Amino acid sequence: QKRAGPLCRGWGLGQSANMMPFSPAFCERVVLLVAVLLRVLVGLSSYSGEATPPKFGDYEAQRHWMELTVNVAPADWYRESAANNASYWPLDYPPLSGYQSWVHGQALQHLEPPAVKLFESNGYETPSSKAIMRATVLMSDLLFFFPAVLCAVRALYGPSASAPRAFALAATLLNPALVIIDHGHFQFNCISLGLAVAGAAAIAAKRHSLGSVLFCLALNHKQMTLYYAPAFFAHLLGTSFRNKGFWKVSSVLKLGIVVVATFGLAWLPWLTNKEELLQVVRRIFPMQRGLFEDYVANWWCVSTVAFKWKRMIPAEQMVKLAAAVTLTGALPSMAHQMAHPSPQGLLFGMANSAASFFMFSYQVHEKSVLLPLLPVTLLAGYQPSAACWLPLISMVSMWPLLVRDGLALPYAGLALLWLGLMAFWGPQLSNLTTTSSSLSAEEHSNQRGRRG
């Protein structure tokens, strides 16, 4: 205890509870407050495409989808028409994003009607509408992402506050890449990622049907969450196979029914017409965009310097090659979870699967790096070094995108804050890992005892 540094004293590593100046529970509350404050401050900065006509950027895309969904029937959201010009920010996310845009569009229409006026609001930018739009992202974060992360760290580290749990909460909620993409650049990744994390937390709590519903909702909000699908599939299949006889088949069938029912409800407005259904699928998976966008830090973009993939291999064959390589990269963790499913293993599987998709899949964007980052930060109490460095590395990879948005100042501020935070924790990472490992060993020991 005498050798413990200031970090140990602050986070309870190496000291008894009554000697800690700040308890882990207090630190968790501070993390929550700082996470909200950071989002508000980053929201004061510029956004994607601000004052850059004719198409502006992602902010305008989200505003336009609000305009579209409050003025056009759901069956026409993905159909080319006079009110829905496919050349100007067509809705290219799954149906749940459309429903979310409708909800936020109703609020925007009530507070500032010109912001969503059909045919007349393209490029609409006012200080008041910016404040409303920023508030929709912040509220989405607080309603979806924050509760999901709290449930996940509770499932992974136990119901009582501890140093590893507080560190994982800080790493996830203060992740600079997610904060600047959603609250600076302007997107709603917090909803799809929150639903995916909530699904993982529900599965860790043995509520497999609920976890399946939540993950299906994540898929129906952003197709990027497909990056986690191999991990969820393998884990749930492995869990089902632990049952015996009839119950093994019953578990698989029950999950299958849950998945089909969830997708059916989400896609209901488009199920009556096959061509409309296919049109939604074509919008969601626009293969014509190519192998990657801009300069993304994945294998195909880096290696294209030596191998001109787009010239060497036809697009249709490239899709198949990318899919095969991606699945190969995800297979080891899938096999592990099918044989030995566990809550930690699901998170590691999500990280491995998402990293494989980011590195090798077809049509990758810079923002896709958020997918492998999320499970890594949730596992910060078990793998603190990875959780420290990967968010910063991902920030470097997104610099070309963010500098175009005029986000250099919040980018530098978030990066420096993260560096300072990690430098403060750095000397005690080995202590944190030891604590987490002992907790994990104790948990496995208890599980063996219960099975015995």
Residue, then its C-alpha position, 0 to 999 in steps of 0.5 A: q500500500k505504501r508503494a501505491g502511487p497517486l493513481c492507485r490511491g485515487w482508484g482504490l488500487g493497492q489501498s483499503a476502501n477507508m483510505m481512498p480519497f475518491s471511491p470508484a463510485f464517485c469516479e464513475r459519477v465524475v466520468l458521466l458528468v465529464a462525458v456529457l460536458l465534452r459532448v456539449l462543448v464539441g457540439l459548439s464547433s462546426y459540423s460536416g459540410e457547414a456553409t459548403p453548398p451545393k450538397f453540404g455534408d452529413y449534417e445536411a444529410q441528417r436534416h434532409w432525412m428529417e425533412l423527407t420522413v416528416n413529409v413523405a409516407p414511409a413506403d416512399w422513403y427509399r423510392e425516387s420521386a419529385a419529393n425524394n430526389a435520389s441525387y440529393w442525400p437519399l436515405d441509405y440507412p435501414p428503416l430504424s434510421g428512417y423512424q429515428s429521423w421522423v421522431h427528430g424531424q417532428a421535434l424540429q418541425h415543431l420548434e423551427p418549421p422552415a428547417v424541414k419544409l419540403f422543397e425549400s429547406n435544402g442547406y438550411e442553416t441557422p444557429s437555432s436549428k443547429a442547437i436543436m440538431r445538436a440536442t437530438v444527438l445529445m439526447s440520443d446519446l443519453l437515452f441509448f448509449f449511456p444506459a447501454v454502457l452502464c449495463a455492459v460494465r455492470a455485466l462485465y465487472g459486477p454490480s459493485a463499483s470497482a477500479p476496473r469498472a470505472f476505467a472501462l466506463a471512462a474509456t468507453l464514454l470518453n472515447p474521443a473518436l466517438v465523441i467527435i464523430d457524433h457531436g462534431h462531424f454529426q451523426f447518430n452512431c450512439i444509437s446503433l452502437g448503444l443498441a449493440v452494446a445493450g444486446a451484448a449486456a442482455i446476453a451476458a445477463k442470460r437474456h438471449s432473446l432480448g439481446s437478439v432483439l436489441f442487436c437486430l434493432a442495431l442492424n436495422h438502424k445502421q448496416m455497419t453493425l453487421y460488423y458484429a454479426p459473426a460474433f453474436f451469431a457464434h456466441l448465441l449458437g454456442t450457448s444454444f448448443r450447450n443445451k441437451g437434446f430437444w432444448k438445443v433445437s428449441s433454443v435455436l428455433k426460438l432465436g430464429i423466430v425472434v430475429v425474423a419477427t424483429f426484422g419483419l416489424a422493422w421492414l413492415p411498410w416495404l414487405t407488401n411489394k417485392e420491388e420496393l423491398l429490393q429497392v431498400v436493400r439496394r439503397i442500404f448496400p450501394m456496391q457502386r461506391g467502390l472498394f473504399e472511400d477516401y483514404v481509409a486505414n484498411w488493407w485495401c486502401v494501404s495495399t492499393v499503392a502496390f496492387k491496383w485492386k480496382r483495375m486488377i479485379p472486376a467489382e463483382q469478384m472483388v466483393k466475393l474476395a473481400a467477403a471471403v477474407t473478412l470471414t476468414g479473419a473473423l473465424p478464430s473468434m467465432a470458433h472460440q465462442m461456439a466452443h466456449p461462449s462467455p460474456q468476455g468472449l463475446l466482447f473479444g469476438m465483437a472486437n475481432s469481427a469488427a476489426s476484420f470487417f474494417m480491414f478487409s470488407y468491401q466499401v469501408h468508410e473512415k468512421s467504421v473504425l468506431l465498430p472495433l473500438l467500442p468492444v475494446t474500450l469496454l474491455a479496458g479493465y481486462q486489456p487496458s493498454a489496447a483501450c488506451w492506444l487504439p482510440l488515439i490511433s483511430m483519431v489519427s486515421m480520421w484526421p483527413l475527414l475531420v480537418r475538412d469539417g473544420l474540427a481541428l481545434p476540438y480534435a486536438g483538444l480531445a486528443l490531448l485530453w485523452l493523452g493526459l488521461m492515459a498518462f495519468w493512468g499509465p504507470q498503474l496499468s499493470n496493477l489494473t490488469t492484475t486486479s482485472s485478471s484476479l477478478s476474472a479468475e475468481e469469476h471462472s472459479n465461481q462458475r466452476g463451483r456452481r457447475g460442480 
